[in-house]
């Protein structure tokens, strides 16, 4: 029975490793996650190294790391990852990324390569991230940011609070995939009208639970014009960079709130801040910001009194990497399909961008 060499360059828990090995007796798994930390620390920006608690110490010599990749037919990685996986893996046929966003692959030599790559889209904590979207809108609606300002000054400023009720407002879910669907369902339960925007809308498709309408991306401004608020949950691609721009914010009803649980580069942050300063937007809650892996938020964004920023922790992943089990169910499902010669799910289309 020919062995199928699987190498993980992200650390696996004992349960993760057991789940992978249980797929088929042909699986030969090497958990090399700790081995590559020193390479990641040397090649990724310092902000990324700090954020993911990457260790700089060399665990095994480079020759052993090279040997592991040289035999690999399948590689599993999280984020961040070694930059040159493809170049060092001559037998490589498939790479699975435990994270959801395909844009994570823009760095390194896998993007656009001849190797099949899959992601864990729809498997990475859709409910926690959906809950974050709800919490973000509630935080903004109740002006909780002002409470932190009051604490800092040691004085309550009651006049600065201008809470608004969510029931009766309309929210646009920009990117009604797995995360967006959860957010829409939960927000509908709070009495909001939910409009979805997604890449592909087919005539006759049934409406998703909680949604009152579903429009294609080409009708984004139309959807926003009907909306008080927006939750951004779309994949970052070359087509969605700065998707939420000056025109998009202007299309929203006055007093709108924005929550971004996707990627910072989807938002033109200057246009968003201008809309906040002009009073057209009430508040923004961001779990991401442009360039988050390269450095801290710019001062204007970081210090804005109506912007709340968190460190991309809506999935509740463990500090230093992916949490136990994250992305592993999708990988195991695809591993079974791979061994059986069947199609895999979440295969990245390099032209589409995810």
C-alpha positions in Angstrom: 0.0 0.0 0.0 1.6 3.2 -1.2 2.0 5.9 1.5 0.6 9.4 1.0 3.0 11.8 2.6 1.2 14.7 4.4 3.3 17.4 6.0 1.8 20.0 8.3 3.8 23.2 8.5 1.4 24.5 11.2 1.3 22.9 14.6 -1.3 20.3 15.1 -3.0 19.2 18.4 -3.0 15.5 19.2 -6.7 15.4 18.2 -6.0 17.2 14.9 -3.3 14.7 14.1 -5.5 11.7 15.1 -8.3 13.0 12.9 -6.0 13.2 9.9 -4.4 9.8 10.4 -7.9 8.2 10.9 -9.0 9.2 7.4 -7.0 6.3 5.8 -4.2 3.9 6.8 -2.2 5.1 3.8 -1.6 8.5 5.4 1.9 9.2 6.6 1.7 12.4 8.6 4.6 14.6 9.7 3.7 17.4 12.1 6.5 19.8 11.3 4.6 22.9 12.5 7.2 24.1 15.1 10.0 23.4 12.7 9.2 26.3 10.4 8.6 29.1 12.9 12.2 30.4 12.6 11.7 30.8 8.9 8.4 32.6 9.3 10.0 34.9 11.9 12.8 35.7 9.4 10.6 36.4 6.4 7.4 37.9 7.6 6.9 41.5 8.8 7.6 42.1 12.5 3.9 43.0 13.1 2.9 39.5 11.9 5.5 37.8 14.0 4.3 39.6 17.1 0.6 39.1 16.4 0.9 35.4 15.9 3.5 34.9 18.6 6.0 33.3 16.1 9.0 31.8 17.8 12.4 32.7 16.4 14.4 29.7 17.7 15.5 27.0 15.3 13.9 23.7 16.3 15.5 21.5 13.7 18.2 22.2 11.1 17.1 23.5 7.7 18.2 20.3 6.1 15.5 18.4 8.0 12.9 21.0 7.0 13.9 20.7 3.4 13.7 16.9 3.6 10.2 17.0 5.0 9.0 19.3 2.1 10.9 17.3 -0.5 8.8 14.2 0.3 5.4 16.0 0.7 2.6 15.1 -1.7 0.2 17.2 0.5 1.0 20.2 2.7 -1.3 21.7 5.4 -0.5 25.2 6.6 -2.1 28.0 8.7 -1.2 31.6 8.7 1.6 32.8 8.4 3.4 30.1 6.5 6.8 29.5 4.8 7.1 31.7 1.7 8.7 29.1 -0.6 6.6 25.9 -0.1 6.2 25.3 -3.8 9.9 25.7 -4.7 10.9 23.2 -2.0 8.3 20.6 -2.7 8.9 18.8 -6.0 6.3 16.1 -5.3 3.6 18.5 -4.2 0.1 18.0 -5.6 -2.2 19.8 -3.1 -1.9 22.4 -0.3 -4.7 23.0 2.2 -4.8 26.3 4.0 -6.5 26.1 7.4 -7.5 29.8 7.2 -10.5 31.0 5.2 -9.2 33.9 3.2 -7.6 33.0 -0.1 -5.9 36.4 -0.2 -3.6 35.1 2.6 -1.8 33.3 -0.3 -0.9 36.5 -2.1 2.5 36.4 -0.4 4.7 33.4 -1.1 5.0 31.2 -4.1 1.7 29.3 -4.1 -0.5 31.9 -5.6 -1.1 31.2 -9.2 1.1 28.1 -9.1 0.4 24.7 -10.7 -0.5 23.2 -7.3 -4.1 22.8 -6.3 -4.9 24.8 -3.2 -8.0 24.6 -0.9 -9.0 26.8 1.9 -11.2 26.3 5.0 -13.8 28.8 3.8 -17.1 28.3 5.7 -15.3 26.1 8.2 -13.5 28.8 10.2 -15.8 29.9 13.0 -18.8 31.3 11.1 -20.8 31.6 14.2 -18.3 33.5 16.4 -17.6 35.9 13.5 -21.3 36.3 12.9 -21.7 37.0 16.6 -19.0 39.6 16.4 -20.9 41.4 13.6 -24.0 41.5 15.9 -21.9 42.7 18.8 -20.3 45.3 16.7 -23.6 46.8 15.6 -25.0 46.7 19.1 -21.8 48.3 20.4 -22.1 51.1 17.8 -25.8 51.5 18.2 -25.5 52.0 22.0 -22.5 54.2 21.7 -20.4 52.0 24.0 -17.2 53.6 22.6 -18.2 56.7 24.5 -18.1 54.8 27.8 -14.4 54.1 27.3 -13.8 57.8 26.5 -15.7 58.7 29.7 -13.5 56.3 31.7 -10.4 57.9 30.2 -11.5 61.4 31.2 -13.0 60.4 34.5 -16.3 62.1 33.7 -19.6 61.0 32.2 -20.6 62.9 29.1 -24.3 62.0 28.8 -24.9 64.4 25.9 -22.4 62.4 23.8 -24.6 59.3 23.8 -27.0 59.0 20.9 -28.2 55.4 21.0 -30.4 54.0 18.2 -32.6 50.9 18.2 -31.7 48.1 15.7 -35.2 46.8 15.1 -36.6 48.5 12.0 -33.2 49.3 10.6 -32.0 47.7 7.4 -28.6 46.1 7.2 -26.7 45.2 4.0 -24.6 42.0 4.3 -21.8 42.6 1.8 -20.7 39.0 1.1 -23.5 36.6 2.0 -21.3 33.5 2.3 -21.0 31.3 5.4 -20.2 34.1 7.8 -22.5 36.6 6.2 -25.4 34.1 6.3 -24.9 33.6 10.1 -24.7 37.4 10.6 -27.9 38.0 8.6 -29.8 35.3 10.4 -28.9 36.7 13.8 -29.5 40.3 12.9 -32.9 39.4 11.5 -33.7 37.8 14.8 -33.1 41.3 16.4 -35.7 42.8 14.2 -33.5 44.1 11.4 -34.4 43.9 7.7 -31.5 42.1 6.0 -30.4 42.6 2.4 -27.6 40.3 1.1 -25.0 41.0 -1.7 -23.1 38.1 -3.1 -20.9 37.3 -6.2 -23.4 35.0 -7.8 -27.2 35.3 -7.6 -29.2 32.9 -9.8 -32.9 33.4 -10.8 -35.1 31.2 -8.7 -32.6 30.7 -5.9 -34.6 30.5 -2.6 -33.9 33.3 -0.1 -31.6 32.5 2.7 -33.0 32.4 6.2 -33.5 35.9 7.6 -32.8 37.7 4.3 -35.5 39.8 2.6 -33.5 40.2 -0.6 -30.3 39.0 -2.3 -28.6 41.1 -5.0 -25.5 40.6 -7.1 -22.3 42.5 -6.5 -23.1 44.7 -9.5 -26.0 46.0 -7.5 -24.1 46.9 -4.4 -24.9 50.6 -4.5 -28.6 49.8 -4.9 -28.5 47.5 -1.9 -26.6 50.1 0.2 -29.1 52.9 -0.8 -31.8 50.8 1.0 -29.6 50.2 4.1 -28.9 52.0 7.3 -25.9 49.8 8.1 -23.4 47.4 6.5 -21.6 44.3 7.6 -18.6 43.5 5.4 -17.9 39.7 5.1 -16.8 39.4 1.5 -13.6 37.7 0.3 -10.8 40.0 -0.6 -9.9 39.8 -4.2 -8.5 42.2 -6.8 -12.2 43.0 -7.6 -13.2 43.7 -4.0 -10.3 46.0 -3.0 -11.8 49.3 -2.0 -15.2 47.9 -2.7 -16.6 50.1 0.1 -15.5 53.4 -1.2 -16.7 57.0 -1.2 -19.7 56.2 -3.4 -20.6 53.2 -1.3 -20.6 55.1 1.9 -22.5 58.0 0.3 -25.2 55.6 -0.9 -26.0 54.5 2.7 -28.7 56.2 4.6 -27.4 58.9 7.0 -26.4 57.8 10.5 -25.2 54.4 9.3 -22.9 52.0 11.1 -20.3 49.7 9.5 -18.8 46.5 10.8 -15.9 44.8 8.9 -15.1 41.2 9.7 -13.4 40.5 6.3 -10.2 42.3 5.3 -9.2 45.9 5.8 -8.3 46.4 2.1 -12.0 46.0 1.1 -12.7 49.4 2.7 -11.3 52.7 1.6 -10.5 53.8 5.1 -10.0 57.4 4.2 -13.4 57.6 2.6 -14.9 55.9 5.7 -13.2 58.3 8.1 -14.3 61.3 6.0 -17.9 60.0 6.1 -17.6 59.6 9.9 -16.2 63.2 10.3 -19.0 64.5 8.1 -21.6 62.9 10.3 -22.9 60.7 7.5 -21.7 57.6 9.3 -22.4 57.1 13.0 -19.7 54.6 13.8 -17.4 51.8 12.6 -16.4 48.6 14.3 -13.4 46.9 12.6 -11.8 43.5 13.3 -9.4 44.2 10.5 -7.6 47.2 8.9 -5.6 47.7 5.7 -2.0 46.5 6.2 -2.7 44.8 9.5 0.1 42.3 8.9 2.7 45.0 8.2 2.1 47.5 11.0 -0.3 49.1 13.5 -3.3 51.1 12.3 -2.7 54.6 11.1 -3.1 57.3 13.7 -6.3 58.8 12.2 -8.0 55.4 12.2 -6.6 54.2 15.6 -7.5 57.4 17.4 -10.9 58.2 15.9 -13.5 58.6 18.6 -16.2 56.7 16.7 -14.0 53.8 15.4 -13.4 50.6 17.5 -10.7 48.3 16.3 -10.0 44.8 17.5 -6.9 42.6 16.5 -8.6 40.2 14.0 -9.8 38.0 16.9 -13.5 37.5 15.8 -12.8 33.8 15.0 -11.6 33.3 18.6 -8.5 31.5 17.3 -5.8 30.9 19.9 -2.9 33.4 20.1 0.0 32.3 18.0 -2.0 30.3 15.4 -5.1 28.5 14.5 -7.1 27.0 17.3 -7.6 23.3 17.8 -9.6 21.8 15.0 -9.9 25.0 12.9 -9.8 24.0 9.2 -9.2 20.3 10.0 -12.8 19.0 9.3 -12.6 20.5 5.8 -9.2 19.1 5.3 -10.2 15.6 6.4 -13.3 15.7 4.1 -11.1 16.8 1.2 -8.4 14.2 2.1 -11.0 11.4 1.8 -12.2 12.8 -1.5 -8.6 13.2 -2.8 -7.7 9.6 -1.9 -11.0 8.4 -3.6 -10.3 10.5 -6.8 -13.3 12.7 -6.2 -13.6 16.5 -6.5 -12.5 18.6 -3.6 -14.4 21.5 -2.1 -13.1 25.1 -1.6 -10.5 24.8 -4.4 -9.0 28.3 -5.1 -9.8 29.6 -8.6 -6.8 31.8 -9.3 -8.8 33.9 -11.8 -11.8 34.5 -9.5 -9.5 35.1 -6.5 -10.9 32.6 -4.0 
